[in-house]
Amino acid sequence: MTAYIVYLKSDAAAAYEVAFCETDAEAREWADAIVTLTPGFELAAIQRTRAGRPETLASH
């Protein structure tokens, strides 16, 4: 399992969620679901952490 951080943004605020996923594809599905559940927010970035080093998967 790998830790993923999904960064969200809106006009008024920023937020993030953390999940542990098996694959990058699973993390992207999870990020899409979080955006759907948080009206007014959009995806800012998805970051994966492996061996203590962050890697950005997607950034908007």
PyMOL commands that place a pseudoatom at each C-alpha (Angstrom):
pseudoatom trace, name=CA, resn=MET, resi=1, chain=A, elem=C, hetatm=0, pos=[0.000, 0.000, 0.000]
pseudoatom trace, name=CA, resn=THR, resi=2, chain=A, elem=C, hetatm=0, pos=[1.096, 3.515, -0.783]
pseudoatom trace, name=CA, resn=ALA, resi=3, chain=A, elem=C, hetatm=0, pos=[-0.037, 6.768, 0.818]
pseudoatom trace, name=CA, resn=TYR, resi=4, chain=A, elem=C, hetatm=0, pos=[-1.729, 9.269, -1.484]
pseudoatom trace, name=CA, resn=ILE, resi=5, chain=A, elem=C, hetatm=0, pos=[-2.705, 12.852, -0.714]
pseudoatom trace, name=CA, resn=VAL, resi=6, chain=A, elem=C, hetatm=0, pos=[-5.456, 14.490, -2.748]
pseudoatom trace, name=CA, resn=TYR, resi=7, chain=A, elem=C, hetatm=0, pos=[-5.340, 18.279, -2.640]
pseudoatom trace, name=CA, resn=LEU, resi=8, chain=A, elem=C, hetatm=0, pos=[-8.599, 20.120, -3.279]
pseudoatom trace, name=CA, resn=LYS, resi=9, chain=A, elem=C, hetatm=0, pos=[-9.209, 23.800, -3.935]
pseudoatom trace, name=CA, resn=SER, resi=10, chain=A, elem=C, hetatm=0, pos=[-12.139, 26.190, -4.107]
pseudoatom trace, name=CA, resn=ASP, resi=11, chain=A, elem=C, hetatm=0, pos=[-12.512, 29.950, -4.304]
pseudoatom trace, name=CA, resn=ALA, resi=12, chain=A, elem=C, hetatm=0, pos=[-12.748, 30.175, -0.521]
pseudoatom trace, name=CA, resn=ALA, resi=13, chain=A, elem=C, hetatm=0, pos=[-10.614, 27.361, 0.849]
pseudoatom trace, name=CA, resn=ALA, resi=14, chain=A, elem=C, hetatm=0, pos=[-8.228, 24.502, 0.309]
pseudoatom trace, name=CA, resn=ALA, resi=15, chain=A, elem=C, hetatm=0, pos=[-8.452, 20.986, 1.708]
pseudoatom trace, name=CA, resn=TYR, resi=16, chain=A, elem=C, hetatm=0, pos=[-6.769, 17.620, 1.476]
pseudoatom trace, name=CA, resn=GLU, resi=17, chain=A, elem=C, hetatm=0, pos=[-7.568, 13.977, 2.073]
pseudoatom trace, name=CA, resn=VAL, resi=18, chain=A, elem=C, hetatm=0, pos=[-5.210, 11.068, 2.666]
pseudoatom trace, name=CA, resn=ALA, resi=19, chain=A, elem=C, hetatm=0, pos=[-5.754, 7.465, 1.604]
pseudoatom trace, name=CA, resn=PHE, resi=20, chain=A, elem=C, hetatm=0, pos=[-3.784, 4.273, 1.292]
pseudoatom trace, name=CA, resn=CYS, resi=21, chain=A, elem=C, hetatm=0, pos=[-4.258, 2.669, -2.125]
pseudoatom trace, name=CA, resn=GLU, resi=22, chain=A, elem=C, hetatm=0, pos=[-2.780, -0.276, -4.010]
pseudoatom trace, name=CA, resn=THR, resi=23, chain=A, elem=C, hetatm=0, pos=[-2.337, 1.499, -7.373]
pseudoatom trace, name=CA, resn=ASP, resi=24, chain=A, elem=C, hetatm=0, pos=[-2.208, 4.956, -8.948]
pseudoatom trace, name=CA, resn=ALA, resi=25, chain=A, elem=C, hetatm=0, pos=[-5.450, 4.133, -10.786]
pseudoatom trace, name=CA, resn=GLU, resi=26, chain=A, elem=C, hetatm=0, pos=[-7.198, 3.372, -7.497]
pseudoatom trace, name=CA, resn=ALA, resi=27, chain=A, elem=C, hetatm=0, pos=[-5.959, 6.698, -6.090]
pseudoatom trace, name=CA, resn=ARG, resi=28, chain=A, elem=C, hetatm=0, pos=[-7.304, 8.575, -9.130]
pseudoatom trace, name=CA, resn=GLU, resi=29, chain=A, elem=C, hetatm=0, pos=[-10.715, 6.893, -8.722]
pseudoatom trace, name=CA, resn=TRP, resi=30, chain=A, elem=C, hetatm=0, pos=[-10.694, 7.817, -5.050]
pseudoatom trace, name=CA, resn=ALA, resi=31, chain=A, elem=C, hetatm=0, pos=[-9.787, 11.434, -5.901]
pseudoatom trace, name=CA, resn=ASP, resi=32, chain=A, elem=C, hetatm=0, pos=[-12.662, 11.644, -8.395]
pseudoatom trace, name=CA, resn=ALA, resi=33, chain=A, elem=C, hetatm=0, pos=[-15.056, 10.351, -5.738]
pseudoatom trace, name=CA, resn=ILE, resi=34, chain=A, elem=C, hetatm=0, pos=[-13.838, 12.909, -3.180]
pseudoatom trace, name=CA, resn=VAL, resi=35, chain=A, elem=C, hetatm=0, pos=[-14.351, 15.761, -5.679]
pseudoatom trace, name=CA, resn=THR, resi=36, chain=A, elem=C, hetatm=0, pos=[-17.881, 14.493, -6.381]
pseudoatom trace, name=CA, resn=LEU, resi=37, chain=A, elem=C, hetatm=0, pos=[-18.666, 14.465, -2.651]
pseudoatom trace, name=CA, resn=THR, resi=38, chain=A, elem=C, hetatm=0, pos=[-17.354, 17.995, -1.994]
pseudoatom trace, name=CA, resn=PRO, resi=39, chain=A, elem=C, hetatm=0, pos=[-19.421, 20.500, -4.006]
pseudoatom trace, name=CA, resn=GLY, resi=40, chain=A, elem=C, hetatm=0, pos=[-17.535, 23.673, -4.853]
pseudoatom trace, name=CA, resn=PHE, resi=41, chain=A, elem=C, hetatm=0, pos=[-14.118, 22.001, -4.720]
pseudoatom trace, name=CA, resn=GLU, resi=42, chain=A, elem=C, hetatm=0, pos=[-11.972, 20.818, -7.600]
pseudoatom trace, name=CA, resn=LEU, resi=43, chain=A, elem=C, hetatm=0, pos=[-8.882, 18.664, -7.788]
pseudoatom trace, name=CA, resn=ALA, resi=44, chain=A, elem=C, hetatm=0, pos=[-5.658, 20.622, -7.315]
pseudoatom trace, name=CA, resn=ALA, resi=45, chain=A, elem=C, hetatm=0, pos=[-3.172, 17.718, -7.233]
pseudoatom trace, name=CA, resn=ILE, resi=46, chain=A, elem=C, hetatm=0, pos=[-2.592, 14.084, -6.340]
pseudoatom trace, name=CA, resn=GLN, resi=47, chain=A, elem=C, hetatm=0, pos=[0.631, 13.244, -4.576]
pseudoatom trace, name=CA, resn=ARG, resi=48, chain=A, elem=C, hetatm=0, pos=[2.057, 9.779, -3.883]
pseudoatom trace, name=CA, resn=THR, resi=49, chain=A, elem=C, hetatm=0, pos=[4.563, 9.139, -1.111]
pseudoatom trace, name=CA, resn=ARG, resi=50, chain=A, elem=C, hetatm=0, pos=[7.005, 6.259, -1.476]
pseudoatom trace, name=CA, resn=ALA, resi=51, chain=A, elem=C, hetatm=0, pos=[9.879, 5.665, 0.888]
pseudoatom trace, name=CA, resn=GLY, resi=52, chain=A, elem=C, hetatm=0, pos=[9.249, 9.076, 2.430]
pseudoatom trace, name=CA, resn=ARG, resi=53, chain=A, elem=C, hetatm=0, pos=[9.607, 10.911, -0.909]
pseudoatom trace, name=CA, resn=PRO, resi=54, chain=A, elem=C, hetatm=0, pos=[6.587, 12.697, -2.428]
pseudoatom trace, name=CA, resn=GLU, resi=55, chain=A, elem=C, hetatm=0, pos=[5.850, 12.377, -6.159]
pseudoatom trace, name=CA, resn=THR, resi=56, chain=A, elem=C, hetatm=0, pos=[3.148, 14.448, -7.876]
pseudoatom trace, name=CA, resn=LEU, resi=57, chain=A, elem=C, hetatm=0, pos=[0.897, 12.325, -10.104]
pseudoatom trace, name=CA, resn=ALA, resi=58, chain=A, elem=C, hetatm=0, pos=[-1.482, 15.020, -11.302]
pseudoatom trace, name=CA, resn=SER, resi=59, chain=A, elem=C, hetatm=0, pos=[-1.643, 18.748, -10.870]
pseudoatom trace, name=CA, resn=HIS, resi=60, chain=A, elem=C, hetatm=0, pos=[-4.290, 21.166, -12.084]
for i in range(1, 60): cmd.bond("trace and resi %d" % i, "trace and resi %d" % (i + 1))
show_as sticks, trace
zoom trace
